[in-house]
Amino acid sequence: MSAIRVMIAEKDPEQMQALCTALDRQDSMDIISTVSSRETVIKHLVASPDIMLLSPNVLKNQPLSRFMHSIQTKSPRMWKRRQSE
């Protein structure tokens, strides 16, 4: 069975390190990307994570719905593929 591919989006370096440390201990998970900004999250979606741990502070005080709309607009292939799985 292949490992779960994880993207971590967190602005706080200490929180990011804590998450990375905890997930590195899990054989069933691979951290494929760590990012600290909303814009970088969208760019890194090309890596096709299975899950994304998204801290609200990365959203720059914008609602989650607006962020999801950005993903749909800027990464439509990724969005369609995930919707069909």
FIGU-775630 format. One line per field, with one value per residue: y, x, z of N, C-alpha, C in turn; residue number from 0. Coordinates in Angstrom, 3 decimals, decimal comma. Layout:
BEGIN
ny	[Y_...]
nx	[X_...]
nz	[Z_...]
cay	[Y_...]
cax	[X_...]
caz	[Z_...]
cy	[Y_...]
cx	[X_...]
cz	[Z_...]
k	[NUM_...]
***
This chain:
BEGIN
ny	[-1,174_2,203_5,195_7,853_10,941_14,045_17,499_20,303_23,275_25,994_28,895_29,500_28,813_27,129_25,564_24,341_22,799_21,084_19,671_18,438_16,839_15,093_13,819_12,673_10,501_8,637_5,820_5,476_7,852_10,457_13,483_15,743_18,384_21,529_24,534_28,117_30,082_31,202_31,538_29,980_27,470_26,941_26,852_24,594_22,521_21,044_18,936_17,004_16,235_13,848_14,558_17,715_19,634_22,394_25,401_27,887_30,437_30,747_31,519_34,255_35,848_35,467_33,916_30,334_29,405_31,197_30,600_27,945_28,466_29,763_27,609_26,031_27,739_28,263_25,796_23,869_21,249_19,659_19,989_18,832_16,197_15,361_15,571_13,525_11,218]
nx	[0,840_0,568_2,017_0,252_-0,006_0,934_0,243_1,333_0,103_1,003_1,599_3,021_6,215_6,983_4,700_4,562_6,922_6,301_4,100_5,354_7,242_5,558_4,159_6,239_6,856_5,036_4,686_2,928_2,554_3,656_5,280_4,876_4,995_5,576_4,214_3,727_2,012_-1,053_-0,999_1,191_0,278_-1,610_0,052_1,574_-0,183_0,078_1,649_-0,058_-1,293_-2,683_-4,011_-4,497_-3,242_-4,489_-3,912_-5,922_-4,759_-3,275_-4,958_-5,223_-7,207_-9,403_-12,438_-12,907_-14,382_-13,744_-11,067_-11,308_-12,622_-10,553_-8,819_-10,372_-10,444_-7,735_-6,501_-7,969_-7,889_-6,876_-8,904_-11,137_-10,257_-10,041_-12,695_-13,869_-12,883]
nz	[0,000_-0,835_0,529_2,184_0,682_1,831_2,167_3,945_5,148_6,761_8,642_10,980_12,072_14,223_14,679_12,183_12,241_14,385_13,327_11,111_12,431_13,885_11,781_10,341_11,837_11,151_9,281_7,231_5,939_3,762_3,662_1,238_0,617_2,115_2,992_3,380_2,604_1,072_-1,710_-2,422_-1,701_-3,702_-5,957_-5,329_-5,528_-7,788_-7,141_-6,330_-3,688_-1,359_0,914_2,577_5,132_6,397_7,805_9,268_9,419_7,141_5,183_5,014_6,284_4,653_3,586_3,683_1,523_-0,518_-0,911_-1,826_-4,212_-5,551_-5,917_-7,636_-9,846_-10,503_-10,593_-12,259_-13,367_-11,301_-9,401_-10,723_-10,993_-8,318_-7,508_-8,913_-7,822]
cay	[0,000_3,402_6,157_8,994_12,132_15,133_18,873_21,064_24,719_26,588_30,083_29,492_27,834_26,132_24,640_23,569_21,803_20,090_18,808_17,620_15,834_14,093_13,040_11,894_9,258_7,746_5,136_5,496_9,210_11,166_14,922_16,081_19,824_22,396_25,895_29,046_31,119_30,748_31,493_28,833_26,266_26,728_26,441_23,263_21,491_20,218_17,744_16,068_15,634_13,141_15,414_18,964_20,189_23,822_26,268_29,064_31,659_30,801_32,062_35,725_36,380_35,258_32,702_29,094_29,291_31,966_29,796_26,823_29,031_29,979_26,305_25,657_28,622_28,196_24,400_23,149_19,807_19,056_19,998_17,848_14,857_15,063_15,430_12,267_10,064]
cax	[0,000_1,391_1,850_-0,635_0,785_0,416_0,736_1,082_0,064_1,043_2,464_3,852_7,303_6,970_3,598_4,970_7,896_5,592_3,337_6,305_7,800_4,519_3,842_7,427_6,843_4,028_5,167_1,908_2,402_4,808_5,090_5,378_5,117_5,271_4,068_3,283_1,126_-2,183_-0,560_2,089_-0,563_-2,199_1,145_2,056_-1,200_0,546_2,254_-1,169_-1,392_-3,921_-4,663_-3,823_-3,501_-4,546_-4,134_-6,716_-3,955_-2,726_-5,989_-5,170_-8,509_-10,428_-13,207_-12,498_-15,065_-12,983_-9,874_-11,723_-12,882_-9,235_-8,320_-11,162_-10,095_-6,320_-6,097_-9,210_-7,661_-6,748_-10,228_-11,988_-9,785_-10,391_-14,150_-14,281_-12,360]
caz	[0,000_-0,914_1,619_1,978_0,341_2,660_2,074_5,158_4,937_8,103_8,702_12,184_11,911_15,296_14,387_11,009_12,692_15,203_12,408_10,348_13,341_14,169_10,579_9,955_12,631_10,581_8,079_6,183_5,405_3,198_3,505_-0,094_0,475_3,245_2,481_4,413_2,064_0,251_-3,102_-2,578_-1,655_-5,032_-6,852_-4,968_-5,784_-8,899_-6,534_-6,115_-2,354_-1,037_1,901_2,889_6,456_6,104_8,949_8,891_9,295_5,782_4,292_4,998_6,709_3,634_3,887_3,028_0,224_-1,508_-1,188_-2,675_-5,528_-6,161_-6,378_-8,819_-10,945_-10,867_-10,784_-12,581_-13,585_-9,978_-8,781_-11,385_-10,683_-6,932_-7,425_-9,525_-7,062]
cy	[1,242_4,371_7,272_10,229_13,359_16,458_19,568_22,545_25,388_27,761_30,038_28,414_26,763_25,102_23,748_22,459_20,710_19,132_17,883_16,503_14,721_13,209_12,202_10,563_8,222_7,119_5,262_6,875_9,761_12,636_15,305_17,576_20,512_23,824_26,803_30,166_30,494_30,587_30,278_27,519_25,949_26,263_25,007_22,162_20,594_18,926_16,676_15,424_14,885_13,942_16,676_19,388_21,693_24,611_27,482_30,334_31,798_31,491_33,586_36,351_36,318_33,976_31,489_28,959_30,059_31,226_28,628_27,300_29,287_28,671_25,880_26,459_28,394_26,783_23,552_21,657_19,072_18,936_18,927_16,438_14,470_14,853_14,078_11,048_9,638]
cx	[0,889_1,048_0,898_0,237_0,152_1,078_0,371_1,159_-0,082_2,016_3,446_4,938_7,329_5,871_3,945_5,930_7,225_4,790_4,265_6,884_6,795_4,244_5,028_7,495_5,877_4,548_4,191_1,723_3,728_4,453_5,712_5,583_4,786_5,276_3,525_2,399_0,048_-1,756_0,329_1,321_-1,073_-1,129_1,586_1,010_-0,824_1,200_1,215_-1,184_-2,709_-4,729_-3,826_-4,236_-3,370_-4,865_-4,933_-5,887_-3,294_-3,706_-6,031_-6,527_-9,579_-11,178_-12,691_-13,146_-14,319_-11,702_-10,214_-12,028_-11,563_-8,653_-9,059_-10,738_-8,670_-5,807_-7,307_-9,015_-7,569_-8,119_-11,115_-11,562_-10,187_-11,898_-14,604_-13,801_-13,323]
cz	[0,000_0,216_1,204_1,783_0,991_2,296_3,381_4,811_6,303_8,095_9,874_12,068_12,997_15,088_13,204_11,423_13,503_14,318_11,625_11,208_13,609_12,958_10,106_10,692_12,066_9,291_6,920_5,548_4,900_3,089_2,164_-0,278_1,787_2,726_3,581_3,874_1,182_-1,200_-3,374_-2,514_-3,052_-6,022_-6,586_-5,160_-6,954_-8,381_-6,195_-4,728_-2,195_-0,023_2,106_4,296_6,293_7,360_8,503_8,712_7,923_4,829_4,226_5,286_5,623_3,963_3,105_1,659_-0,868_-1,900_-2,109_-4,093_-6,262_-6,686_-7,638_-10,037_-11,439_-11,094_-11,155_-12,795_-12,253_-9,323_-9,400_-11,032_-9,272_-6,775_-7,962_-8,761_-5,988]
k	[0_1_2_3_4_5_6_7_8_9_10_11_12_13_14_15_16_17_18_19_20_21_22_23_24_25_26_27_28_29_30_31_32_33_34_35_36_37_38_39_40_41_42_43_44_45_46_47_48_49_50_51_52_53_54_55_56_57_58_59_60_61_62_63_64_65_66_67_68_69_70_71_72_73_74_75_76_77_78_79_80_81_82_83_84]
***
